[in-house]
Amino acid sequence: MSNQANTYPYPRRRVIRWLMSRAARVALCLLSHFRIEGRHHLPAGGPLIIVANHFHFLDVVTMVAVMPWPMEFLGGFRFFDAPGLVGWIPRLWGFYTVHRGGASMEAMRAAKAVLAQNGTLMVFPEGGSWADVLVYARPGVPYLLAQTGARVLPVGIDGNTELFPSLRRGRRGRITVRIGEPFGPISAPGRGRERRQQLDAIGDQIMQRIAPLIPPERRGVYSADPALRAAAEAVAAYPWAEEEEA
């Protein structure tokens, strides 16, 4: 693993990330009533994969502001309905880029190397923010969990979708981050179809841990309300599925 540690050092970009974290925290506190619940659930260290719902481009800023560790992001560069300036956040932070609609072996190698160094990885398991309710997890996080033995820290983010409408009305928004209890490690010892089913079950377990950390009306396909589940199924399809099949 020493070669991978040289290729994918952890932690890195300490100064710029420290500055970005402080700036994000100040901005959110100025623009909103910003609250963090469940700090006592923060584990002492890694290997750890942080997972959270993803309804808005500000979710990235929020996670940068909240988490106390050096943290690597695994994700895409495209943000829905985001100002162009926001596109600089992944570049400045140094995301390990996943190209939506396709596999990114380089990003997966980087993720494994970070976790092998007892690092912390941040991933939005749904793979994008096209829906404003919970949808199904993509296979990336379950695969990493099965491969690495990392633990999982579920986080719920509430209020980012309403922040800008509140500001336009001359009022500060309300953003709440709820940190859940860590769980894992998780294994998927099967092969072939059995393994795929195990990975799907891990994905559901991840999202079921996130669901109680956000308001009931946002729980989507993991809601206890059949009507809300049915409405969420209508938007649950992954937008880049055709690119994967190409």
ROSE-4610 file (N, C-alpha, C; in Angstrom, 1 decimal, always signed):
// ROSE-4610
residu = [M/M/M/S/S/S/N/N/N/Q/Q/Q/A/A/A/N/N/N/T/T/T/Y/Y/Y/P/P/P/Y/Y/Y/P/P/P/R/R/R/R/R/R/R/R/R/V/V/V/I/I/I/R/R/R/W/W/W/L/L/L/M/M/M/S/S/S/R/R/R/A/A/A/A/A/A/R/R/R/V/V/V/A/A/A/L/L/L/C/C/C/L/L/L/L/L/L/S/S/S/H/H/H/F/F/F/R/R/R/I/I/I/E/E/E/G/G/G/R/R/R/H/H/H/H/H/H/L/L/L/P/P/P/A/A/A/G/G/G/G/G/G/P/P/P/L/L/L/I/I/I/I/I/I/V/V/V/A/A/A/N/N/N/H/H/H/F/F/F/H/H/H/F/F/F/L/L/L/D/D/D/V/V/V/V/V/V/T/T/T/M/M/M/V/V/V/A/A/A/V/V/V/M/M/M/P/P/P/W/W/W/P/P/P/M/M/M/E/E/E/F/F/F/L/L/L/G/G/G/G/G/G/F/F/F/R/R/R/F/F/F/F/F/F/D/D/D/A/A/A/P/P/P/G/G/G/L/L/L/V/V/V/G/G/G/W/W/W/I/I/I/P/P/P/R/R/R/L/L/L/W/W/W/G/G/G/F/F/F/Y/Y/Y/T/T/T/V/V/V/H/H/H/R/R/R/G/G/G/G/G/G/A/A/A/S/S/S/M/M/M/E/E/E/A/A/A/M/M/M/R/R/R/A/A/A/A/A/A/K/K/K/A/A/A/V/V/V/L/L/L/A/A/A/Q/Q/Q/N/N/N/G/G/G/T/T/T/L/L/L/M/M/M/V/V/V/F/F/F/P/P/P/E/E/E/G/G/G/G/G/G/S/S/S/W/W/W/A/A/A/D/D/D/V/V/V/L/L/L/V/V/V/Y/Y/Y/A/A/A/R/R/R/P/P/P/G/G/G/V/V/V/P/P/P/Y/Y/Y/L/L/L/L/L/L/A/A/A/Q/Q/Q/T/T/T/G/G/G/A/A/A/R/R/R/V/V/V/L/L/L/P/P/P/V/V/V/G/G/G/I/I/I/D/D/D/G/G/G/N/N/N/T/T/T/E/E/E/L/L/L/F/F/F/P/P/P/S/S/S/L/L/L/R/R/R/R/R/R/G/G/G/R/R/R/R/R/R/G/G/G/R/R/R/I/I/I/T/T/T/V/V/V/R/R/R/I/I/I/G/G/G/E/E/E/P/P/P/F/F/F/G/G/G/P/P/P/I/I/I/S/S/S/A/A/A/P/P/P/G/G/G/R/R/R/G/G/G/R/R/R/E/E/E/R/R/R/R/R/R/Q/Q/Q/Q/Q/Q/L/L/L/D/D/D/A/A/A/I/I/I/G/G/G/D/D/D/Q/Q/Q/I/I/I/M/M/M/Q/Q/Q/R/R/R/I/I/I/A/A/A/P/P/P/L/L/L/I/I/I/P/P/P/P/P/P/E/E/E/R/R/R/R/R/R/G/G/G/V/V/V/Y/Y/Y/S/S/S/A/A/A/D/D/D/P/P/P/A/A/A/L/L/L/R/R/R/A/A/A/A/A/A/A/A/A/E/E/E/A/A/A/V/V/V/A/A/A/A/A/A/Y/Y/Y/P/P/P/W/W/W/A/A/A/E/E/E/E/E/E/E/E/E/E/E/E/A/A/A]
num = [1/1/1/2/2/2/3/3/3/4/4/4/5/5/5/6/6/6/7/7/7/8/8/8/9/9/9/10/10/10/11/11/11/12/12/12/13/13/13/14/14/14/15/15/15/16/16/16/17/17/17/18/18/18/19/19/19/20/20/20/21/21/21/22/22/22/23/23/23/24/24/24/25/25/25/26/26/26/27/27/27/28/28/28/29/29/29/30/30/30/31/31/31/32/32/32/33/33/33/34/34/34/35/35/35/36/36/36/37/37/37/38/38/38/39/39/39/40/40/40/41/41/41/42/42/42/43/43/43/44/44/44/45/45/45/46/46/46/47/47/47/48/48/48/49/49/49/50/50/50/51/51/51/52/52/52/53/53/53/54/54/54/55/55/55/56/56/56/57/57/57/58/58/58/59/59/59/60/60/60/61/61/61/62/62/62/63/63/63/64/64/64/65/65/65/66/66/66/67/67/67/68/68/68/69/69/69/70/70/70/71/71/71/72/72/72/73/73/73/74/74/74/75/75/75/76/76/76/77/77/77/78/78/78/79/79/79/80/80/80/81/81/81/82/82/82/83/83/83/84/84/84/85/85/85/86/86/86/87/87/87/88/88/88/89/89/89/90/90/90/91/91/91/92/92/92/93/93/93/94/94/94/95/95/95/96/96/96/97/97/97/98/98/98/99/99/99/100/100/100/101/101/101/102/102/102/103/103/103/104/104/104/105/105/105/106/106/106/107/107/107/108/108/108/109/109/109/110/110/110/111/111/111/112/112/112/113/113/113/114/114/114/115/115/115/116/116/116/117/117/117/118/118/118/119/119/119/120/120/120/121/121/121/122/122/122/123/123/123/124/124/124/125/125/125/126/126/126/127/127/127/128/128/128/129/129/129/130/130/130/131/131/131/132/132/132/133/133/133/134/134/134/135/135/135/136/136/136/137/137/137/138/138/138/139/139/139/140/140/140/141/141/141/142/142/142/143/143/143/144/144/144/145/145/145/146/146/146/147/147/147/148/148/148/149/149/149/150/150/150/151/151/151/152/152/152/153/153/153/154/154/154/155/155/155/156/156/156/157/157/157/158/158/158/159/159/159/160/160/160/161/161/161/162/162/162/163/163/163/164/164/164/165/165/165/166/166/166/167/167/167/168/168/168/169/169/169/170/170/170/171/171/171/172/172/172/173/173/173/174/174/174/175/175/175/176/176/176/177/177/177/178/178/178/179/179/179/180/180/180/181/181/181/182/182/182/183/183/183/184/184/184/185/185/185/186/186/186/187/187/187/188/188/188/189/189/189/190/190/190/191/191/191/192/192/192/193/193/193/194/194/194/195/195/195/196/196/196/197/197/197/198/198/198/199/199/199/200/200/200/201/201/201/202/202/202/203/203/203/204/204/204/205/205/205/206/206/206/207/207/207/208/208/208/209/209/209/210/210/210/211/211/211/212/212/212/213/213/213/214/214/214/215/215/215/216/216/216/217/217/217/218/218/218/219/219/219/220/220/220/221/221/221/222/222/222/223/223/223/224/224/224/225/225/225/226/226/226/227/227/227/228/228/228/229/229/229/230/230/230/231/231/231/232/232/232/233/233/233/234/234/234/235/235/235/236/236/236/237/237/237/238/238/238/239/239/239/240/240/240/241/241/241/242/242/242/243/243/243/244/244/244/245/245/245/246/246/246]
x = [+0.8/+0.0/+0.9/+2.2/+3.0/+3.0/+3.0/+3.0/+1.7/+0.6/-0.7/-0.7/-0.1/+0.0/+0.8/+1.8/+2.6/+1.8/+1.0/+0.2/-1.0/-1.6/-2.8/-2.6/-1.7/-1.4/-2.6/-2.6/-3.7/-3.1/-3.5/-4.3/-3.4/-4.1/-3.4/-4.1/-3.5/-4.1/-4.6/-3.8/-4.3/-4.6/-3.8/-4.0/-5.3/-5.4/-6.6/-7.8/-7.8/-9.0/-9.4/-8.4/-8.7/-9.4/-8.8/-9.4/-10.8/-11.0/-12.4/-13.4/-12.9/-13.8/-14.3/-13.3/-13.7/-14.6/-14.3/-15.1/-16.5/-16.6/-18.0/-18.8/-18.1/-18.8/-19.3/-18.4/-18.8/-20.0/-19.9/-21.0/-22.3/-22.3/-23.5/-24.1/-23.2/-23.7/-24.3/-23.7/-24.2/-25.6/-25.7/-26.8/-28.0/-27.7/-28.8/-28.6/-29.7/-29.6/-29.1/-27.8/-27.1/-26.9/-27.4/-27.4/-26.8/-26.0/-25.5/-25.9/-26.6/-27.0/-26.3/-26.0/-25.4/-23.9/-23.2/-21.8/-21.1/-21.9/-21.3/-21.2/-21.8/-21.7/-20.4/-19.7/-18.5/-17.4/-17.0/-16.0/-14.6/-13.7/-12.4/-11.5/-11.8/-11.0/-11.5/-10.7/-11.1/-10.5/-10.7/-11.3/-12.8/-13.2/-14.6/-15.1/-16.4/-17.1/-18.3/-18.3/-19.4/-20.4/-21.7/-22.7/-23.8/-24.4/-25.4/-26.4/-27.6/-28.5/-28.0/-28.5/-27.9/-29.1/-29.6/-30.7/-30.3/-29.1/-28.8/-27.3/-26.8/-25.3/-24.7/-25.5/-25.0/-24.6/-25.1/-24.8/-23.3/-22.5/-21.1/-20.5/-20.9/-20.5/-20.8/-21.9/-22.3/-21.4/-21.1/-20.2/-18.8/-18.4/-17.0/-17.0/-18.1/-18.2/-18.3/-18.9/-19.2/-18.2/-17.6/-16.7/-15.4/-14.9/-13.7/-12.4/-12.5/-11.3/-10.9/-9.6/-9.2/-10.1/-10.7/-11.8/-11.6/-11.7/-11.6/-13.0/-13.4/-14.6/-14.5/-15.4/-15.5/-16.8/-16.8/-18.0/-17.8/-18.9/-18.8/-18.6/-18.4/-18.1/-19.4/-20.5/-21.7/-22.6/-23.1/-24.1/-25.3/-26.5/-27.7/-28.0/-28.4/-28.9/-27.9/-26.6/-25.6/-24.9/-24.6/-23.8/-22.5/-22.0/-20.7/-19.6/-19.6/-18.5/-18.4/-19.5/-19.6/-18.7/-18.6/-17.8/-16.3/-15.9/-14.5/-14.3/-15.4/-15.2/-14.6/-15.0/-14.4/-12.9/-12.6/-11.2/-10.3/-10.8/-10.0/-9.8/-10.9/-10.8/-9.9/-10.1/-9.4/-10.2/-11.4/-12.3/-11.6/-11.8/-11.5/-12.8/-12.6/-13.8/-14.3/-15.6/-16.4/-17.2/-17.0/-17.7/-19.1/-20.1/-21.5/-21.9/-22.5/-22.9/-21.8/-20.7/-19.7/-18.8/-18.0/-17.1/-15.9/-15.3/-14.0/-13.1/-12.3/-11.4/-10.4/-9.9/-8.9/-9.5/-10.7/-11.3/-11.5/-11.9/-12.0/-10.7/-9.7/-8.3/-7.9/-8.2/-7.9/-8.7/-10.0/-10.8/-10.3/-9.9/-9.4/-8.1/-7.2/-5.9/-6.2/-7.1/-7.4/-7.9/-8.8/-9.3/-8.2/-7.3/-6.2/-5.3/-5.3/-4.5/-5.3/-6.4/-7.3/-7.9/-8.1/-8.7/-10.2/-10.7/-12.1/-12.5/-13.6/-14.1/-15.5/-15.8/-17.2/-17.8/-19.0/-19.7/-21.2/-21.8/-23.2/-23.7/-24.3/-24.5/-25.5/-26.4/-27.4/-26.7/-25.5/-24.8/-25.2/-25.9/-26.3/-27.5/-27.9/-28.9/-30.1/-30.4/-31.5/-32.9/-33.0/-34.3/-34.2/-35.3/-35.4/-35.9/-35.9/-36.3/-35.3/-35.2/-34.3/-34.6/-33.6/-33.7/-32.7/-32.6/-31.8/-30.3/-29.5/-28.0/-27.5/-26.5/-25.7/-24.7/-24.2/-23.4/-22.0/-21.5/-20.2/-19.8/-20.7/-20.4/-20.5/-21.6/-21.6/-20.4/-19.9/-18.7/-17.5/-17.3/-16.2/-16.3/-17.4/-17.6/-17.2/-17.7/-17.4/-15.9/-15.3/-13.9/-12.9/-13.3/-12.3/-12.6/-13.8/-14.1/-14.2/-14.4/-14.6/-15.9/-16.0/-17.3/-18.0/-19.3/-20.1/-20.7/-20.7/-21.3/-22.4/-23.7/-24.8/-25.0/-25.4/-25.6/-26.9/-27.7/-28.9/-28.7/-29.0/-28.9/-30.3/-30.7/-32.0/-32.0/-32.6/-32.7/-32.0/-31.1/-30.4/-31.3/-32.3/-33.2/-34.0/-34.2/-35.0/-34.2/-32.9/-32.0/-32.2/-32.0/-32.1/-33.5/-34.6/-35.9/-36.1/-35.6/-35.7/-34.9/-33.7/-32.9/-33.6/-34.2/-34.9/-36.1/-36.6/-37.7/-37.1/-35.8/-35.2/-35.0/-35.1/-34.9/-33.8/-33.2/-32.1/-32.8/-32.2/-32.7/-32.4/-32.9/-32.6/-32.0/-30.7/-30.0/-29.7/-30.1/-29.8/-29.1/-28.0/-27.2/-27.3/-27.8/-28.0/-27.0/-26.2/-25.2/-25.7/-25.8/-26.3/-25.2/-25.6/-24.7/-23.9/-22.6/-21.8/-22.1/-22.0/-22.2/-21.2/-21.2/-20.3/-19.1/-18.2/-18.0/-19.1/-19.2/-20.2/-19.5/-19.9/-19.3/-20.3/-19.8/-20.6/-19.9/-20.0/-19.1/-19.6/-20.8/-21.3/-20.6/-21.0/-20.5/-21.6/-21.3/-22.2/-23.5/-24.7/-25.9/-26.1/-25.7/-25.8/-25.1/-23.9/-23.1/-23.8/-24.4/-25.1/-26.3/-27.0/-28.1/-27.6/-26.5/-25.9/-25.5/-24.9/-24.6/-25.8/-26.8/-28.1/-28.7/-28.6/-29.1/-28.2/-26.9/-26.1/-26.5/-26.7/-27.2/-28.5/-29.4/-30.7/-30.4/-29.5/-29.2/-28.6/-27.8/-27.2/-28.3/-29.2/-30.2/-31.2/-31.5/-32.4/-31.8/-30.5/-29.9/-29.9/-29.9/-30.0/-31.4/-32.4/-33.8/-34.3/-34.0/-34.6/-33.9/-32.8/-32.1/-32.6/-33.6/-34.2/-35.7/-36.4/-37.9/-38.6/-39.7/-40.5/-40.9/-41.2/-41.6/-40.5/-39.2/-38.1/-37.5/-38.1/-37.6/-37.8/-38.6/-38.7/-39.0/-38.3/-38.5/-38.3/-37.8/-37.7/-38.7/-39.7/-40.7/-41.7/-42.3/-43.3/-44.6/-44.8/-46.0/-46.0/-47.0/-47.0/-47.1/-47.9/-48.1/-46.8/-46.0/-44.7/-43.7/-43.8/-42.9/-43.2/-44.5/-44.9/-44.5/-44.6/-44.2/-42.7/-42.0/-40.5/-40.0/-40.7/-40.4/-40.4/-41.2/-41.4/-40.1/-39.3/-38.1/-36.8/-37.0/-35.8/-34.9/-35.3/-34.4/-33.2/-32.0/-30.7/-30.7/-30.4/-30.5/-29.4/-28.3/-27.2/-27.2/-28.3/-28.3/-27.9/-28.4/-28.2/-26.7/-26.0/-24.6/-23.8/-24.3/-23.6/-23.7/-24.9/-25.1/-24.4/-24.1/-23.5/-22.1]
y = [-1.2/+0.0/+1.3/+1.1/+2.3/+3.0/+2.2/+2.9/+3.7/+3.1/+3.8/+5.0/+4.9/+6.1/+7.2/+6.8/+7.9/+8.5/+7.6/+8.1/+8.9/+8.5/+9.1/+9.5/+10.5/+10.8/+11.3/+11.0/+11.4/+11.8/+13.0/+14.1/+14.9/+15.8/+16.6/+18.0/+19.0/+20.3/+20.9/+20.7/+21.1/+22.6/+23.4/+24.9/+25.3/+25.0/+25.5/+24.9/+23.6/+23.0/+23.6/+23.9/+24.6/+26.0/+26.7/+28.0/+27.8/+26.9/+26.6/+26.2/+25.4/+24.9/+26.1/+27.0/+28.1/+29.1/+29.3/+30.2/+29.7/+28.4/+27.8/+27.9/+27.7/+27.8/+29.2/+30.2/+31.6/+31.9/+31.5/+31.9/+31.3/+30.0/+29.4/+30.0/+30.4/+31.0/+32.4/+33.1/+34.4/+34.4/+33.4/+33.3/+32.5/+31.8/+30.9/+30.7/+30.2/+29.6/+28.2/+28.1/+26.9/+26.0/+24.8/+24.0/+22.6/+22.0/+20.7/+19.9/+18.7/+17.8/+16.5/+15.9/+14.5/+14.5/+15.6/+15.6/+14.4/+14.0/+12.9/+11.6/+11.5/+10.3/+10.3/+11.5/+11.5/+10.5/+9.6/+8.6/+9.3/+8.6/+9.1/+9.2/+8.2/+8.2/+7.2/+6.9/+6.1/+4.7/+3.9/+4.3/+4.5/+5.6/+6.0/+6.5/+6.1/+6.7/+7.5/+8.8/+9.6/+9.6/+9.4/+9.4/+10.4/+11.1/+12.0/+12.1/+12.6/+12.9/+14.1/+14.2/+15.2/+15.8/+16.9/+17.6/+18.9/+19.4/+20.8/+20.9/+21.8/+21.9/+22.4/+23.1/+23.6/+22.5/+21.3/+20.1/+19.9/+20.2/+20.1/+21.1/+22.3/+23.4/+23.1/+22.5/+22.2/+21.1/+20.1/+19.1/+19.6/+20.5/+21.1/+21.9/+22.5/+23.3/+22.5/+21.3/+20.5/+19.6/+18.8/+17.7/+18.1/+17.6/+18.0/+17.4/+16.4/+15.7/+16.1/+15.8/+15.9/+14.9/+15.4/+14.6/+14.7/+13.5/+13.4/+13.2/+14.0/+13.8/+12.9/+12.0/+11.2/+11.6/+12.2/+12.7/+13.3/+13.9/+14.5/+16.0/+16.6/+18.0/+18.8/+18.1/+18.8/+19.0/+20.3/+20.6/+21.2/+20.7/+21.2/+22.6/+23.5/+24.8/+25.6/+25.4/+26.0/+27.2/+28.3/+29.3/+28.8/+29.4/+28.9/+28.9/+29.8/+29.9/+28.7/+28.0/+26.8/+25.7/+25.7/+24.7/+24.7/+25.8/+25.8/+25.1/+24.8/+24.1/+22.7/+21.9/+20.6/+20.7/+21.7/+21.9/+22.3/+23.3/+23.8/+22.8/+22.1/+21.1/+19.9/+19.5/+18.4/+17.1/+17.2/+16.0/+14.9/+13.6/+12.5/+12.3/+12.5/+12.7/+11.4/+11.2/+10.1/+10.7/+10.1/+10.6/+10.0/+10.8/+10.2/+9.5/+8.4/+7.6/+6.6/+6.5/+5.6/+5.3/+4.3/+3.9/+4.8/+5.0/+5.7/+4.9/+4.1/+3.2/+4.0/+5.1/+5.9/+6.4/+6.9/+7.4/+6.3/+5.1/+4.0/+3.6/+3.6/+3.3/+4.3/+5.6/+6.6/+6.5/+6.1/+5.9/+4.8/+3.7/+2.6/+2.9/+3.7/+4.1/+5.0/+5.9/+6.8/+6.0/+5.1/+4.3/+3.4/+2.9/+2.1/+2.8/+4.2/+5.0/+5.5/+4.8/+5.2/+6.6/+6.9/+8.2/+8.3/+9.5/+9.7/+10.1/+9.5/+9.7/+10.2/+11.2/+11.7/+11.4/+10.7/+10.3/+10.6/+11.1/+11.2/+10.0/+9.0/+7.7/+7.6/+8.6/+8.6/+9.0/+9.6/+9.8/+11.1/+12.0/+13.3/+13.9/+15.1/+15.9/+16.2/+15.3/+15.6/+15.5/+14.8/+14.6/+15.4/+15.8/+16.5/+15.6/+14.3/+13.3/+12.2/+11.3/+10.2/+9.2/+8.8/+7.8/+6.7/+5.7/+4.6/+4.9/+4.2/+4.4/+3.8/+4.4/+3.8/+2.7/+1.9/+0.8/+1.1/+2.4/+2.7/+2.6/+3.1/+3.1/+1.6/+0.9/-0.5/-1.3/-1.1/-1.8/-1.4/-0.1/+0.3/-0.3/-0.3/-0.9/-2.4/-3.1/-4.5/-4.8/-3.9/-4.1/-3.7/-2.7/-2.1/-2.3/-2.7/-2.8/-1.5/-0.4/+0.9/+0.9/+1.8/+2.1/+3.2/+3.4/+4.3/+5.3/+6.6/+7.7/+8.3/+8.0/+8.6/+10.1/+10.9/+12.4/+12.8/+13.5/+14.1/+15.7/+16.2/+17.7/+18.2/+19.2/+19.7/+21.3/+21.8/+23.3/+23.9/+23.3/+23.9/+24.3/+23.5/+23.8/+25.1/+25.4/+26.6/+27.8/+27.7/+28.8/+30.1/+29.9/+31.1/+31.7/+30.9/+31.5/+32.3/+31.8/+32.6/+33.9/+33.8/+35.1/+36.1/+35.6/+36.5/+37.2/+36.6/+37.2/+38.0/+38.2/+39.0/+38.3/+37.0/+36.3/+35.2/+35.0/+34.0/+32.6/+31.7/+30.3/+29.5/+28.3/+27.4/+26.1/+25.8/+24.6/+23.8/+22.5/+21.6/+20.4/+20.1/+18.9/+17.9/+16.7/+15.7/+14.5/+14.3/+13.2/+12.0/+10.9/+9.6/+8.8/+7.6/+6.7/+5.9/+5.9/+5.1/+3.6/+2.9/+1.5/+0.8/-0.5/-1.3/-1.8/-2.5/-2.7/-3.7/-3.7/-4.5/-5.4/-6.6/-7.5/-7.9/-8.4/-9.0/-10.2/-11.3/-12.4/-13.3/-13.0/-13.8/-13.5/-14.3/-14.1/-13.9/-13.3/-13.2/-12.5/-13.1/-12.5/-12.3/-13.3/-13.2/-11.9/-11.7/-10.5/-9.2/-9.2/-8.0/-7.7/-8.8/-8.6/-8.1/-8.6/-8.2/-6.7/-6.3/-4.9/-4.0/-4.4/-3.7/-3.5/-4.6/-4.6/-3.6/-3.6/-2.6/-1.2/-0.9/+0.4/+0.8/-0.1/+0.2/+0.4/-0.3/-0.1/+1.3/+1.7/+3.1/+4.1/+4.0/+5.1/+5.0/+3.8/+3.7/+4.3/+4.4/+5.1/+6.6/+7.1/+8.5/+9.0/+8.2/+8.6/+9.2/+8.6/+9.2/+10.6/+10.9/+12.1/+13.4/+13.1/+14.2/+14.2/+15.3/+15.4/+14.2/+13.8/+12.7/+12.9/+14.1/+14.4/+14.3/+14.2/+14.1/+12.7/+11.7/+10.4/+9.5/+10.0/+9.4/+8.0/+7.2/+5.7/+5.0/+5.7/+5.1/+5.6/+6.3/+6.8/+5.7/+5.9/+5.0/+5.2/+6.3/+6.7/+6.1/+5.2/+4.6/+5.7/+6.7/+7.8/+8.5/+8.8/+9.4/+8.5/+7.2/+6.3/+6.2/+6.1/+6.1/+7.3/+8.5/+9.7/+9.7/+9.2/+9.2/+8.3/+7.2/+6.2/+6.8/+7.8/+8.5/+9.3/+9.7/+10.5/+9.7/+8.5/+7.7/+7.2/+7.2/+6.6/+7.5/+6.8/+7.5/+8.2/+9.5/+10.3/+9.8/+9.2/+8.9/+7.4/+6.7/+5.3/+4.9/+5.7/+5.4/+5.5/+6.5/+6.7/+5.5/+4.8/+3.7/+2.5/+2.4/+1.3/+1.5/+2.7/+3.0/+2.4]
z = [+0.0/+0.0/+0.0/+0.2/+0.3/-1.1/-2.2/-3.5/-3.7/-3.3/-3.4/-2.5/-1.3/-0.4/-1.0/-1.8/-2.5/-3.6/-4.3/-5.5/-5.0/-3.9/-3.3/-1.9/-1.6/-0.2/+0.6/+1.8/+2.7/+4.1/+4.6/+4.0/+3.0/+2.3/+1.3/+1.3/+0.6/+0.4/+1.7/+2.8/+4.1/+4.2/+3.7/+3.9/+3.2/+1.9/+1.1/+1.7/+2.1/+2.7/+4.0/+4.8/+6.1/+5.8/+4.9/+4.5/+4.0/+3.1/+2.5/+3.6/+4.5/+5.6/+6.5/+6.8/+7.7/+6.9/+5.7/+4.9/+4.7/+4.5/+4.4/+5.7/+6.8/+8.1/+8.3/+8.1/+8.3/+7.4/+6.1/+5.2/+5.6/+6.0/+6.4/+7.7/+8.6/+9.8/+9.6/+8.6/+8.3/+7.5/+6.6/+5.8/+6.3/+7.4/+7.9/+9.4/+10.0/+11.3/+11.2/+11.4/+11.1/+12.4/+12.3/+13.5/+13.2/+14.1/+13.9/+15.1/+14.8/+15.8/+15.7/+16.9/+16.9/+16.8/+17.2/+17.2/+18.0/+19.0/+19.8/+19.0/+17.8/+17.0/+16.2/+16.2/+15.3/+15.9/+15.1/+15.5/+15.7/+16.3/+16.6/+15.3/+14.4/+13.2/+12.2/+11.2/+10.1/+10.2/+9.1/+7.9/+7.9/+7.3/+7.4/+6.1/+5.8/+4.6/+5.1/+4.9/+5.3/+4.1/+4.4/+3.4/+3.8/+2.8/+3.1/+2.0/+2.2/+1.2/+0.3/-0.9/-1.8/-2.6/-2.2/-2.8/-3.5/-3.2/-3.6/-3.7/-4.6/-4.7/-3.4/-2.5/-1.2/-0.3/-0.6/+0.3/+0.4/-0.7/-0.6/+0.3/+0.2/+1.1/+2.5/+2.8/+4.1/+4.7/+4.0/+4.5/+4.7/+3.9/+4.1/+5.4/+5.7/+6.9/+8.2/+8.1/+9.3/+9.8/+8.9/+9.3/+9.8/+10.9/+11.5/+11.0/+10.1/+9.7/+8.3/+8.0/+6.6/+5.8/+4.8/+4.1/+2.6/+2.0/+0.5/+0.0/-1.1/-1.8/-3.0/-3.1/-4.3/-5.0/-6.1/-6.8/-8.1/-8.7/-10.0/-9.9/-11.0/-11.1/-11.5/-11.9/-12.4/-11.2/-11.1/-10.0/-10.7/-10.3/-10.9/-10.4/-11.3/-10.9/-10.1/-10.3/-9.5/-10.2/-9.6/-10.3/-10.7/-11.8/-12.4/-11.4/-10.5/-9.5/-8.6/-8.4/-7.6/-8.2/-9.5/-10.2/-9.7/-9.1/-8.7/-7.4/-6.6/-5.3/-5.5/-6.4/-6.5/-7.0/-7.8/-8.3/-7.1/-6.4/-5.3/-4.2/-3.9/-2.8/-3.3/-4.6/-5.1/-5.1/-5.6/-5.7/-6.5/-6.0/-6.9/-7.8/-9.1/-9.9/-10.4/-10.2/-10.8/-12.0/-13.2/-14.4/-14.4/-14.1/-14.0/-15.3/-15.1/-16.2/-16.6/-15.9/-16.2/-15.0/-15.1/-14.1/-14.1/-13.0/-12.9/-12.0/-12.6/-11.9/-11.1/-11.7/-11.0/-9.7/-9.7/-8.5/-7.5/-7.9/-7.0/-6.4/-7.2/-6.6/-5.6/-5.9/-4.9/-3.6/-3.8/-2.6/-1.7/-2.3/-1.6/-0.9/-1.6/-1.0/+0.2/+0.1/+1.2/+2.5/+2.2/+3.3/+3.9/+3.1/+3.6/+4.5/+4.4/+5.2/+6.4/+6.7/+7.8/+7.6/+6.3/+6.0/+6.0/+5.7/+5.7/+4.3/+3.8/+2.4/+2.5/+1.7/+1.7/+0.3/+0.3/-0.9/-0.7/-1.7/-1.8/-2.5/-1.8/-2.4/-3.6/-3.7/-4.7/-6.1/-6.1/-7.3/-8.0/-7.3/-7.9/-7.1/-7.5/-6.8/-7.7/-8.6/-9.5/-8.9/-7.7/-7.0/-5.7/-5.2/-3.9/-2.8/-3.1/-2.1/-2.2/-1.2/-1.2/-2.4/-3.1/-4.1/-3.8/-4.7/-4.4/-4.5/-3.7/-3.7/-5.0/-5.5/-6.6/-6.1/-6.9/-6.4/-5.8/-6.0/-5.7/-4.2/-3.3/-1.9/-1.3/-1.7/-1.2/-1.7/-2.9/-3.4/-2.5/-2.2/-1.4/+0.0/+0.6/+1.9/+1.9/+0.9/+0.9/+0.6/-0.1/-0.4/+0.7/+1.5/+2.4/+3.9/+4.3/+5.7/+6.4/+5.7/+6.4/+7.1/+8.1/+8.7/+8.0/+8.3/+7.6/+8.6/+8.3/+9.1/+8.3/+8.7/+8.0/+8.4/+7.5/+7.8/+7.0/+7.7/+7.1/+7.0/+5.8/+5.6/+5.2/+5.9/+5.8/+5.7/+4.6/+4.6/+3.4/+2.7/+1.7/+0.5/+0.2/-0.9/-0.7/+0.6/+0.9/+1.2/+1.2/+1.6/+0.7/-0.6/-1.4/-1.5/-1.6/-1.5/-0.2/+0.9/+2.1/+2.1/+1.5/+1.4/+0.5/-0.6/-1.5/-0.8/+0.2/+1.0/+2.1/+2.2/+3.2/+4.5/+4.5/+5.8/+5.7/+6.8/+6.8/+6.8/+6.2/+6.1/+7.4/+7.3/+8.5/+7.9/+8.2/+7.8/+9.0/+9.0/+10.1/+9.5/+10.2/+9.8/+11.0/+10.7/+11.8/+11.5/+12.5/+12.3/+13.0/+12.3/+12.8/+13.5/+13.9/+14.6/+13.5/+13.6/+12.7/+12.8/+11.6/+11.6/+10.7/+10.7/+9.9/+10.7/+10.1/+8.7/+8.2/+6.8/+6.1/+5.1/+4.9/+3.9/+2.9/+1.8/+0.7/+0.2/+0.8/+0.5/-0.7/-1.2/-2.3/-3.6/-4.6/-6.0/-7.0/-8.1/-9.2/-8.8/-9.1/-8.8/-7.3/-6.5/-5.0/-4.5/-5.0/-4.6/-5.0/-6.2/-6.6/-5.7/-5.3/-4.4/-3.0/-2.6/-1.3/-1.4/-2.5/-2.6/-2.7/-3.4/-3.4/-2.0/-1.2/+0.2/+1.0/+0.8/+1.5/+1.2/-0.1/-0.5/+0.2/+0.3/+1.0/+2.4/+3.0/+4.4/+4.7/+3.8/+3.9/+3.8/+2.8/+2.7/+3.8/+4.4/+5.5/+6.8/+6.8/+8.0/+7.8/+6.6/+6.3/+6.5/+6.1/+6.1/+7.4/+8.6/+9.8/+10.2/+9.5/+9.8/+9.0/+8.1/+7.4/+7.6/+7.2/+7.4/+6.7/+7.3/+6.6/+5.2/+4.8/+3.5/+2.5/+2.9/+2.1/+1.9/+2.6/+2.7/+1.4/+0.5/-0.8/-0.8/-1.5/-1.7/-0.4/+0.7/+2.0/+3.0/+2.5/+3.3/+3.8/+5.0/+5.5/+4.8/+4.1/+3.4/+2.0/+1.7/+0.4/-0.8/-0.5/-1.5/-1.8/-0.8/-0.9/-1.6/-1.3/-2.0/-3.5/-3.8/-5.2/-6.0/-5.4/-6.0/-6.2/-5.3/-5.4/-6.5/-6.6/-7.7/-9.1/-9.2/-10.5/-10.9/-9.9/-10.2/-9.8/-9.4/-8.9/-9.9/-11.2/-12.2/-12.4/-12.5/-12.6/-14.0/-14.0/-15.3/-16.3/-15.8/-16.8/-17.1/-16.8/-17.1/-18.5/-19.5/-20.9/-21.2/-20.6/-20.8/-20.3/-19.2/-18.7/-19.6/-20.3/-21.2/-22.6/-22.9/-24.2/-24.3]
